[in-house]
Amino acid sequence: MKLKPINKFKTHLPKASAFTIETEPDFMKLHTLCIASGKRGGGKSVAIANLVKKAKDEKYFDKVYLITPTYASNKSIWEIADIQEEDIYEPDINVLNTIKKNVEGEKQEWENFKMKKELYKKYRKDIQNTPFNKIKSGDILAYLEQGFFDFEFNEKWKYGEERPPRLAVIIDDCMGTDLMTKRTAGLTNLCIRHRHIGDGLGISIFMLVQSYCSRDGIARPIRENCTHLLLFKINDENQIKKVKEECDLPVEDEEWEAMCKHSHSKPFNFLFIDFSAKCPTKQFRDGFDSYIVPDSLKDKCECNKKEN
């Protein structure tokens, strides 16, 4: 087959409008749409609580919301993640609108802080370098409204480091509630557009469910946009096979079965799948701490050769 070029056509990529969070190489890429799937009592909540705690310790998240109908019985678990009581919600029909408004409010508060800080810089410059009768009346009015003539502006950004807020929401044990019924597309829309809400501020989503791809499980559009999957032990082998088929995982059937068997042989452990990994040899992990490199992927990435 021979290709004959017609005209040179250069594709110009737009600047990304969605906000991304820079993380360490071995941490998950954020913002994430992360699903933890496994049977009841299998360790999903503990794993996600510890993952979120790590992210908060590293300043990857400033505020985390929790949507769950079972907070009272799981309080000791979610205290690991240090989630504030005012950020915990029941999974009613309006909760997603509340989360969206919270994100929009955080973005607006950040923009207001930046505006006030820049305005104060301009105020200081005018006061030091410009005769008062030469300062524009509109600027004087703005300075008065902010109270700059009465006190020195030394306000600090509420999250410390001056950068946009970093937010996450955990959705736990909500199957069967109004939040996850087919009567509303709100959850699907949030998951598909989670990186863009709040005018591009975005939010990471952690969803904990007992079934990944059953009829009563997660909607297919959500699964198709999943960036990370924690697959805990389940007794239905057909579900395990279906995960591999639906996710189009680049491993042989025998390798897939071996990885699942290895990870699930330890209590409360899971197979971690990173769909956003650029290196095929870093797509699978035994829990959070160890990479699993199937034989069929060993020669698929240059970075693996460099490590050896």
KABELQUI-V96045 format. One line per field, one symbol per residue. ss: DSSP state (H for helix, E for strand, C for the rest). A space follows every 10 residues. Layout:
ss=???
This chain:
ss=CCCCCCCCCC CCCCCCCCCC ECCCCCCCCE CCEEEEECCC CCCHHHHHHH HHHHHHHCCC CCEEEEEECC CCCCHHHHHH HCCCHHHEEC CCCCHHHHHH HHHHHHHHHH HHHHHHHHHH HHHHHHHHHC CHHHCCHHHH HHHHHHCCCC CCCCCCCCCC CCCCCCEEEE EECCCCCHHH CCCCCHHHHH HHCCCCCCCC CCCEEEEEEC CCCCCCCCCH HHHHCCCEEE EECCCCHHHH HHHHHHHCCC CCHHHHHHHH HHHHCCCCCE EEEECCCCCH HHCEEECCCE ECCCHHHCCC CHHHHHHC
